[in-house]
Amino acid sequence: MKNLEAKMNEAFQETILFPREKTVTDFLVKVLNSTDTFRDDDLKVEVIGLYYYAASPLSFLFAMPNYAYYAPDKTVHIAELHLKEHGFKDYTQADLQELCKKMLEENDFSDNSRTDRNSLPDLSGYWENQSGLEHEFLRQCWKKAKEQTRSKVLGFLEASDSSSAVYDLENGYYLPFEVDLDEYLQAQGVRFEKEE
């Protein structure tokens, strides 16, 4: 099972994530180079929020000054990346099931008790790494963009759903639900003044 999971991870990265790497990294380079154009004043933006739609994580991304520090009414520009505009098809749960089915067939593994009514694999029975791999992929793109721009801006990834999960793009760490972003940064010795 572990070997199958590793093969699924690799297939997902090779077919879905890695082809999108340059486009996502280029978008993040633009975000980091244009932090001064997000607002209608000259306040320097030092903490970026990168947001995605949880149901389709790499269909679009948008970035803006992180709402934990900056007043939303001062934001005049939000950076957006729609991957369809760059020739990428949105991938669905059915696409991932087909990919899993292909990996199962290539590895002569069959267990019909773990399929749905369409005879497609129930991913929860074979592979649960999608979200973690997507977040790590975005973190790697963020790191590459920071290297290219030499930016010191901090970035936090959040899903546009009710999960409230916040992912530190600098350190690859999920903030516990009960921890406030400001408290988290202060614990690391980083302080930014919150805008009221």
Phi, psi and chi 1 to 4 in degrees:
 res  aa     phi    psi   chi1   chi2   chi3   chi4
   1 MET       -  -40.8 -133.0   23.7 -169.9      -
   2 LYS   -61.8  -42.1  -74.2  -87.7 -172.5 -148.9
   3 ASN   -62.8  -40.2 -170.5   33.1      -      -
   4 LEU   -64.7  -42.0  179.2   63.8      -      -
   5 GLU   -62.5  -41.5 -171.9  174.0   66.7      -
   6 ALA   -63.0  -40.7      -      -      -      -
   7 LYS   -66.3  -38.1  -72.8  178.5 -176.0  -69.9
   8 MET   -66.2  -42.2 -173.8   61.7 -169.6      -
   9 ASN   -56.5  -48.1  -71.8  -11.0      -      -
  10 GLU   -63.3  -44.6 -175.6  179.2  -20.4      -
  11 ALA   -63.0  -42.1      -      -      -      -
  12 PHE   -62.9  -44.6  178.1   64.8      -      -
  13 GLN   -64.8  -46.0  -69.7  171.4  -43.7      -
  14 GLU   -68.3  -39.2  -66.3  -67.5  -30.0      -
  15 THR   -91.3  -30.0   59.7      -      -      -
  16 ILE  -108.6  -55.1  -55.2  -72.6      -      -
  17 LEU   -77.6  -57.4  -61.3 -180.0      -      -
  18 PHE   -58.1  -37.2  -65.2  159.8      -      -
  19 PRO   -61.7  -23.7  -25.2   35.2      -      -
  20 ARG   -90.5   -5.3  -68.3  162.9  168.0   79.4
  21 GLU   -58.9  -49.3 -176.9  176.4    4.7      -
  22 LYS   -63.3  -42.9 -178.5  178.2 -177.9  -24.0
  23 THR   -63.1  -44.8  -57.9      -      -      -
  24 VAL   -67.7  -43.6  172.3      -      -      -
  25 THR   -62.7  -43.5  -58.8      -      -      -
  26 ASP   -60.7  -39.8  -71.3  -11.2      -      -
  27 PHE   -60.9  -45.2  165.9   71.1      -      -
  28 LEU   -68.2  -32.5  -65.9  172.4      -      -
  29 VAL   -61.2  -44.6  165.0      -      -      -
  30 LYS   -62.7  -40.7  -72.8  179.3 -173.0  171.3
  31 VAL   -59.6  -49.6  166.4      -      -      -
  32 LEU   -67.5  -31.0  -68.7  170.3      -      -
  33 ASN   -79.0  -14.9  -79.6  -25.7      -      -
  34 SER  -119.6   26.9   65.2      -      -      -
  35 THR   -61.5  -21.7   55.0      -      -      -
  36 ASP   -81.9   -6.1   57.8  -20.6      -      -
  37 THR  -102.6    4.7   62.9      -      -      -
  38 PHE   -75.3  -24.4  -77.4  119.4      -      -
  39 ARG  -120.4  167.4  -63.2  174.9   47.9   97.8
  40 ASP   -95.9   14.4   61.4    1.0      -      -
  41 ASP  -136.2 -171.8   58.5   21.4      -      -
  42 ASP  -102.4   17.2   59.8   -3.8      -      -
  43 LEU   -65.1  130.3 -177.2   69.7      -      -
  44 LYS   -74.8  127.8 -175.5  177.2  178.6 -170.0
  45 VAL   -86.8  120.2  174.8      -      -      -
  46 GLU  -115.8   -7.1  -61.7 -179.8   87.4      -
  47 VAL  -135.1  119.7 -174.5      -      -      -
  48 ILE  -105.0  141.2  -68.5  -73.6      -      -
  49 GLY  -102.8  124.9      -      -      -      -
  50 LEU  -107.9  124.4 -178.5   63.1      -      -
  51 TYR  -120.4  148.7  -58.6   89.0      -      -
  52 TYR  -141.7  161.2   67.3   96.3      -      -
  53 TYR   -87.6  116.0  177.8   50.6      -      -
  54 ALA   -58.5  -34.9      -      -      -      -
  55 ALA   -71.9  -20.8      -      -      -      -
  56 SER  -147.9   73.5 -177.3      -      -      -
  57 PRO   -54.9  -34.2  -24.1   32.6      -      -
  58 LEU  -111.5   25.4  -68.7  178.5      -      -
  59 SER   -79.9  -40.5   58.9      -      -      -
  60 PHE  -153.0  153.7   73.7   87.5      -      -
  61 LEU  -130.0  149.0  -60.9  167.3      -      -
  62 PHE  -139.9  151.6   66.5   93.8      -      -
  63 ALA  -130.3  145.8      -      -      -      -
  64 MET  -161.3  168.5   58.5 -172.0  -88.0      -
  65 PRO   -56.5  135.7  -26.0   34.9      -      -
  66 ASN   -63.5  126.0 -168.0  -70.8      -      -
  67 TYR   -64.8  -15.8   61.8   82.8      -      -
  68 ALA   -70.6  -20.2      -      -      -      -
  69 TYR  -118.8  -27.4  -72.6   96.4      -      -
  70 TYR  -120.6  137.8  -53.5  101.2      -      -
  71 ALA   -66.9  126.8      -      -      -      -
  72 PRO   -60.6  -30.7  -15.0   22.3      -      -
  73 ASP   -71.4   -9.9   60.4  -21.1      -      -
  74 LYS   -93.7   -9.0  -62.2  -90.5  178.9   77.0
  75 THR   -80.3  123.6  -61.3      -      -      -
  76 VAL  -110.8   -9.0  -65.2      -      -      -
  77 HIS  -144.1  135.3  173.2   70.8      -      -
  78 ILE  -121.3  127.8  -64.9  174.1      -      -
  79 ALA   -80.7  132.9      -      -      -      -
  80 GLU  -128.4  143.3  -64.0 -177.8   39.3      -
  81 LEU  -128.9  117.1  172.1   64.7      -      -
  82 HIS  -108.8  111.0  -62.8  -91.0      -      -
  83 LEU   -66.9  -22.9  -79.1  120.2      -      -
  84 LYS   -61.0  -34.1  -85.6 -174.1  178.0  177.4
  85 GLU   -68.2  -10.9  -65.5  173.2    2.8      -
  86 HIS  -112.4   18.4  -64.4  -90.0      -      -
  87 GLY    86.0   11.0      -      -      -      -
  88 PHE  -100.3  133.6  -65.2  102.6      -      -
  89 LYS   -83.1  137.1  177.4 -177.6  164.7  -77.2
  90 ASP   -62.9  139.9  -67.9  -13.8      -      -
  91 TYR  -102.5  144.4   55.8   94.9      -      -
  92 THR  -113.7  174.0   64.6      -      -      -
  93 GLN   -60.3  -38.0 -164.1   67.2   11.8      -
  94 ALA   -63.3  -38.5      -      -      -      -
  95 ASP   -61.5  -42.0  -65.6  -32.9      -      -
  96 LEU   -68.9  -35.7  -63.1  178.9      -      -
  97 GLN   -64.4  -41.0  -74.1  177.1  -58.1      -
  98 GLU   -63.5  -40.3  -75.3  -67.4  -19.1      -
  99 LEU   -63.2  -42.5 -174.7   61.4      -      -
 100 CYS   -63.8  -43.5 -174.0      -      -      -
 101 LYS   -58.7  -42.7 -176.8  177.5  179.2 -179.0
 102 LYS   -61.9  -43.0 -179.6 -179.5  174.3 -166.4
 103 MET   -64.8  -38.8  -68.8  -63.8  101.2      -
 104 LEU   -63.5  -45.1  -68.2  169.4      -      -
 105 GLU   -65.6  -42.8  -71.7  168.1   -3.7      -
 106 GLU   -64.1  -24.6  -74.5  178.4    5.2      -
 107 ASN  -106.6   17.8  -68.7  -80.1      -      -
 108 ASP    48.0   45.3  -63.3  -37.8      -      -
 109 PHE  -115.7  122.8 -172.3   88.7      -      -
 110 SER  -136.3  134.4   62.9      -      -      -
 111 ASP  -151.5   89.6 -179.5   -3.4      -      -
 112 ASN   -65.7  -13.2  -67.9  -24.6      -      -
 113 SER   -73.1  -12.8   67.6      -      -      -
 114 ARG  -111.6   42.0  -65.1 -174.5 -179.2 -173.5
 115 THR  -123.4  160.3   58.0      -      -      -
 116 ASP   -91.0 -173.1   65.5   14.3      -      -
 117 ARG   -66.9  -15.8   58.8 -169.5  153.5  102.4
 118 ASN   -96.4   13.2  -61.7  -42.3      -      -
 119 SER    62.8   23.7  -62.0      -      -      -
 120 LEU   -97.3  148.7  -72.0  171.0      -      -
 121 PRO   -61.7  140.0  -16.6   26.6      -      -
 122 ASP   -80.2  106.5  174.0    7.3      -      -
 123 LEU   -57.9  -30.8  -67.7  179.5      -      -
 124 SER   -63.6  -20.1   65.5      -      -      -
 125 GLY   -86.3  -17.3      -      -      -      -
 126 TYR  -123.2  -34.5  -60.9  103.4      -      -
 127 TRP  -152.1  123.0 -176.3   64.9      -      -
 128 GLU  -128.3   21.0  -63.0  177.1  -19.1      -
 129 ASN   -96.9    1.8  -63.3  -17.2      -      -
 130 GLN   -52.4  -55.9  176.8 -174.4   -9.9      -
 131 SER   -60.3  -46.7  176.5      -      -      -
 132 GLY   -61.6  -40.5      -      -      -      -
 133 LEU   -68.2  -37.7  -70.7  171.0      -      -
 134 GLU   -64.9  -43.6  -71.5  161.6  -18.3      -
 135 HIS   -65.2  -42.7  -66.6  173.9      -      -
 136 GLU   -65.5  -37.9 -179.9   57.8   23.2      -
 137 PHE   -59.8  -46.7  166.1   75.4      -      -
 138 LEU   -65.2  -35.5  -70.1  169.7      -      -
 139 ARG   -64.5  -41.2 -175.0  169.9   93.1   88.4
 140 GLN   -65.9  -39.8  -68.4  -55.2  -42.5      -
 141 CYS   -63.2  -41.3  -68.2      -      -      -
 142 TRP   -60.7  -46.1  177.2 -100.2      -      -
 143 LYS   -61.8  -41.6  -74.4  175.9   71.8  173.2
 144 LYS   -64.9  -40.9  -73.0  178.3 -178.6  179.5
 145 ALA   -64.3  -39.2      -      -      -      -
 146 LYS   -67.0  -38.4  -74.8 -168.0   69.4  165.0
 147 GLU   -63.1  -42.1  -73.2  168.3    8.9      -
 148 GLN   -67.9  -35.2  -70.7  178.6   35.1      -
 149 THR   -97.7  -14.9   61.0      -      -      -
 150 ARG    58.1   29.8  -58.6 -153.6 -172.0  -69.9
 151 SER   -75.7  148.5  174.4      -      -      -
 152 LYS  -104.2    2.2  -59.1  -69.8 -175.5 -151.9
 153 VAL   -62.4  138.1  171.1      -      -      -
 154 LEU   -92.3  149.0  -58.7  179.4      -      -
 155 GLY  -131.7  140.5      -      -      -      -
 156 PHE  -131.5  130.7  -67.6   89.1      -      -
 157 LEU   -95.9  132.9  177.6   66.7      -      -
 158 GLU  -138.3  145.0  -62.7 -176.9   50.9      -
 159 ALA   -88.4  146.6      -      -      -      -
 160 SER   -87.7   60.6   58.5      -      -      -
 161 ASP  -142.2 -168.6   65.0    4.6      -      -
 162 SER   -92.2   12.5   59.8      -      -      -
 163 SER   -71.1  -26.5   69.7      -      -      -
 164 SER    62.3   13.1  -58.0      -      -      -
 165 ALA   -74.4  132.8      -      -      -      -
 166 VAL  -121.0  130.2  176.8      -      -      -
 167 TYR  -116.3  122.8 -177.4   68.4      -      -
 168 ASP   -76.4  110.5  179.8   -9.6      -      -
 169 LEU   -71.5  -17.4  -71.2  167.7      -      -
 170 GLU   -77.0  -42.2  -50.5  -59.0  -42.9      -
 171 ASN  -116.0   -4.9  -58.9  -55.8      -      -
 172 GLY    66.1   42.5      -      -      -      -
 173 TYR  -126.1  134.7 -178.3   74.1      -      -
 174 TYR   -85.9  126.6  -67.9   96.4      -      -
 175 LEU   -74.0  132.6  -83.5   64.8      -      -
 176 PRO   -58.8  147.0  -21.1   31.2      -      -
 177 PHE   -55.8  -34.7  -67.8  113.9      -      -
 178 GLU   -82.1   -4.0   67.1  -82.5    0.9      -
 179 VAL   -97.6  126.1  174.3      -      -      -
 180 ASP   -75.2  142.8  175.7   75.1      -      -
 181 LEU   -56.7  -43.0  179.2   58.6      -      -
 182 ASP   -63.1  -42.7 -165.0   41.7      -      -
 183 GLU   -62.8  -41.1  -68.8  171.9    6.3      -
 184 TYR   -60.7  -47.3  171.0   74.8      -      -
 185 LEU   -68.5  -39.8  -72.4  175.3      -      -
 186 GLN   -61.6  -36.5  -74.8 -177.5   28.1      -
 187 ALA   -63.5  -23.3      -      -      -      -
 188 GLN   -94.3    3.6  -64.8 -178.9   31.7      -
 189 GLY    83.3   15.6      -      -      -      -
 190 VAL  -107.1  126.8  179.1      -      -      -
 191 ARG  -129.3  130.2  -75.6 -176.8  164.0   69.9
 192 PHE  -128.2  143.7  -63.5  109.8      -      -
 193 GLU   -80.0  129.1 -167.7  167.3  -30.2      -
 194 LYS   -77.0  140.3  -78.7 -173.7  172.0 -175.5
 195 GLU   -89.2  131.8 -173.9  172.5   51.2      -
 196 GLU   -84.4      -  -62.3  -59.5  -34.5      -
